[in-house]
Every structure is written in C-alpha cells, then in structure tokens.
Amino acid sequence: VKNGSVLDIPGSAEISHSLFSQGFTSSLTAFFATHPPLKKRIKRILPGWDGQFKTAIAPPPAPERVNKEVETKERMSRAQAGMMAAGAAILSSEKVMTEVGRPTEKHLAGARTFLNKLPEDLKNTIHSPYGAQAIIFILVLDRDKNERAKQLDYLGSAAKPGIMREVSQHYRSIKDLGTDRRLPLIDLALPALRQLSISQYHDFRKILTGLITADKKVSFFEWTLQKLVIHHLDNAFAGTNNRKHKEPTIKRAKEAGTIMVSLFVNTMKQKALTRREVFAEALKEISWIDEELLESSDFSLTDLDAALVDLSALKPRYKKMLLKACAAVVMADKQVTPRETELLRAVSAGLDCPMPPIIR
C-alpha cells in the first residue's frame, strides 16, 4: 500500500504492539490504535514543528564520483553495443548459411517479382538459349567505348548472327538496369543455357572467355560471373568438368583459406569498421587459417582460382566454416551490397555449395 503495509490475518491486533506502525485495520482503528499518529508523536518531541513534511534533497555527489560513474556507464554501453553487434553478425551469417542449397518460396517469389518487372521483349529473350547467351555477353561488355568495340568485333566473328541481333537489341535496356540486377539476370539465364547442346556450350564458353580477356585483364565482376556461370554449367554438362580434385594438404588448405577470407576483407567496404576488426569477426568462424590478414597485392586472380579449386575439395564441415567466415565479413556492417552478394555467391558456387539470392 502507499503509506505502509498491514497484516491481513486473524489475531493481528494481539501482536501489533511489537510493530513499528499500525499493523492492522478495522472500522475502529482510530480508537484502538497501538501507535499515536505520526504528527502527534513528532509534536511531542518537537513542540515548535510547523506540521509540514518537507522532501529531503540528497547532496550532490562528489565530482570524482560523477566522472567515474559516467565513465563506467559509457564503458558498459560500448561493451554491450559491441556484443550486440557481434551477435547480430553471427546470427546473420548463420542465416545465410542455412540457405545454401535450399532456395525457399521467398527466393522464388523474388524471382517472379523481378521477372514481372522486366520489359516484355527481354522477358521472352531470357528464356531462349540464344537470348540467354546474348544477355551474359552483354553483362561483360566494357563501358569504355573503344574496349567495347574490340569485344563486339570479336563477338561478331565468333558468335551466330542470331546472337548478335539479340545483343544489339537488348544492350541498352540491360545496361540501364543497374548493378543490383546483374545477379537476377544471371539466375534467370542459367536454365535456358542448360538447354544448349554440349558443342553449343563449348562455343558459348569459348566466346565468353574471349570477351572477358579481350582487354588483357579480368575485372572483379568478370571473375565472379565466370565462377557463377562457367562453374554451374561445367557441372551441368556431363564430361565437361567432372574431374575430382584431390583434397589439399593441411598447409595448402590453410594458405588457400587465408587467401579467400583476405579477398573478402580487402574487397568489402565496411562502414565504421577497420579491416582488422572485420578480419577478427571472420576468425571467430574459422580456426584453420592464418591469423595474419593478407594484402591485395599478396595474391592475384590466378592465385584465387587455384585457391578455390583446392578449397572445393575440402570436406563439407570445412567448407561450412569458410563460408561462415566469408559471410561474417559481408554481414559485419549489417548491409549487403550487390558486389558483396556477387562475390559470396560466386565463391559458394566454386565450392559446390550453391547459394540462392540473399533475402534482405
């Protein structure tokens, strides 16, 4: 109760004399009170009291104590925020890992939504083998006019006339879609590309490689597209890439894993986090790589290709650790960019652990 408590039991009156205040209530409380009212008791002690109860004001704490309390609260807040951020990153990477090889209805619904937003002519094109090839070729055409002219000259001499017509017709509409639409286009093109004959696929593969290497360099996106498209189709066409790679030695697996995680750390641009902090998050997920972050200059795309080949021969539990470490890097700032998604899915494809689109 507001001004104290009472005993609600039989016989409470008999023991009320031992209480500090009135311990029971009844209609005759005022007559049988064991203690006089507080005001009367104070008056007896201080006859000059004015009868007013004043709120006591605590003295201000010493400055040193205030500073220590503020410092402690701030330190606890930072620690709590850090733990929450780390926990969220692990949960997010764990969620991504559960989707490996398991597209859900959400992924299918996302694909349908994207498909419905495409221009009608492009929607029809992406379902035909010729059109699907043209779309992949368009995605690797250089933005530089001179470099693109070289690629188109090569394409005109190597590809079927029907493919060239599709490229000319859809180049502008595909380039205007934006970088976040590249992966969905690749996903939609793959089923039609699987309809190619083995000889047609060999031609497609050769042309795609020629377009990518026409300028004597391979861009980051071109590397990821190769891993997504070529690796997927190589596995689809019997006899094209059915070699079983030998499981790497412990030393080689460690080197390859360090290269791959370092690639993610050096490539991803995380807000408000240093590369060392992001690498530390990755190391929480994987125990068998070096604890020293490699610089981008320490490895090439050729090294990445070799690393991915070796890592693809690992046992599933080690692949899972590696992908969780890579996902932890991607999720470190709680934002997923198209570039991050492309890399994560390309590496998972290279490890024979296909990952559906990340649902944001």
Order of alpha helices (4+ residues) and beta strands (2+ residues): alpha-alpha-alpha-alpha-alpha-alpha-alpha-alpha-alpha-alpha-alpha-alpha-alpha-alpha-alpha-alpha
